Amino acid sequence: MKFPRHLTNDNGDDQLIPLINVVFLMLIFFMVVGRMAPSDRFPVNPPTSHSHQTAVENSVTISVTLEGRLTVGDTPVTPDLLTVELRRSLDAAMTDGQGQPEIHIRADAKLTMAQLSPILERLRDSGLSKVRVLTSAAR
């Protein structure tokens, strides 16, 4: 009696296909879930600087656009409610146990000092005196 001979394909492709499927699933997962940095509420182009100092992790950022729109963190605010929202954000950042957070201002590069001055005066009047202006690295 002759048994039928099964033709086998031993080129290894059958073992490679599940690996490719896993790699593509991981790629899709990291593209959907992963995010390098939170997106800005409003586009702000900060001025350039030759300083190599980096921003501190424990901070609250105020963004100011050329049109005068303000955000504290991710929350849009009006100039009248700036100090109220800033105090709330500072209190929330202090509960993390990392000490006093710094205040950073991310202002548009085309913003004049006359436009930025009322914001700085509001911060000074509320008792906040240490503020850093964030810049991007010069190329």
N, C-alpha and C positions, 0 to 999 in steps of 0.2 A: 504494500500500500504506500502510495506517495502522498506525503503531506504537502499542502500548498505552501510555497515559500512566500513569506510576507516581505514586501518591499519596504525597507526602512530608509528614511532620509536622515542621515547622520551629519548634516552640515551645521548643526548647532543653532539654526534660526529659531527653532521652537522654544529654546530656552532663553533667547534674547528678547522676545516679544513681551513677556511679562515684566521684564526689567524696564523696558522702554515705557510701558504703561504706568509703572510706578513713578518713574522720573517725571513724566508729563503730569500726573496727578499732583505730585509735590510742587511742581512749577506753578500749576494753577492755584493750588492752596496758598502758596506764598505771595502770589500776585494779588489775590483777593484779600487775604488777611493782613499781610505785611504792609506797613506804611513807615517810611523813613522819618518823616517829620509831619506834624499837623499842618494842614493847609491854612493859609492866612484868610481871615474874613474879608479884608480889603487888600489890594496889592499896594505894597510899600517898597520903594527902592531906596534903601539907606545910603548915606554918603560913604565914600571909600576912605580908608585910613591905612597908614603904614604900621599901625600898632599890631603886635602879635598877641595881645592879651585876649583871653577867651572869656565868654560870658559865664557867670556862675549858674549852677543848676537850680539852686533855691532862689528863684526870682519871680517877680511879677512884672510882666511886660505891658507897656502902654504903647499902642501903635497909633500913629498920626499920619493920615494921608494928606496929599497936597490940597484936596478939597476941604480939609478940616474934620473929616470923620475920625472918630476915636473908638478904640476898643481897649478894654482891660482884659488881658488874656484873650479869650475868644468871644467875650461879651461886648456887643456894641453899646456905647454909652453916649449921652449928651454931655457937653462941657459942664452943665450944672450938676449932673450926677456923677462926675468923674471921681471926686474924692470919696463919695459914699461907696461906690463900687470898688474903688481901690482899697479902702479900709476892709471891706468884706473879703476881698481876695487876699490881702495881707494876713488877716485873721485865719483864713482857711489854710494858707501856706505855713503859718506858724504851728498849726496843730500837727504837722508832719514830724515835728521834733528835730528839725535841722537848724534851729536858731532863727534869728531875724532875717527875713528874705530881703534881697536887694530890689530896688525899683529900676527897671530899664525902660528907656524910651526909644522906640524904633520909629524914627521920623523919616519922611521922604527927603531925599537929597535936595530937591528943589524948594523945600519949605524954607521960608525966610525966618529970621529970628523974631521979626515982628509978629508972625503967625504963631510961633512956638512960645513966645513970652507969656501970654495969658495962661497957658497950661502950666508952665513952670511957676508962675505966681500963685496959682490955685494950690499946687503941691506945697509950696513954701508956707502959704497961709494956713494949710491944714497941719503943719508941724513936720512935714517930711522934707528933710534937707539934703539927704544923700541920694542922688539920682545919677545914673549913667546913661549916656547916649550911645546906642549901639551903632556900629558901622560895619561895613563889609570890607574884606581884605582887598587892598589894591593889587592890580595885576600888572 
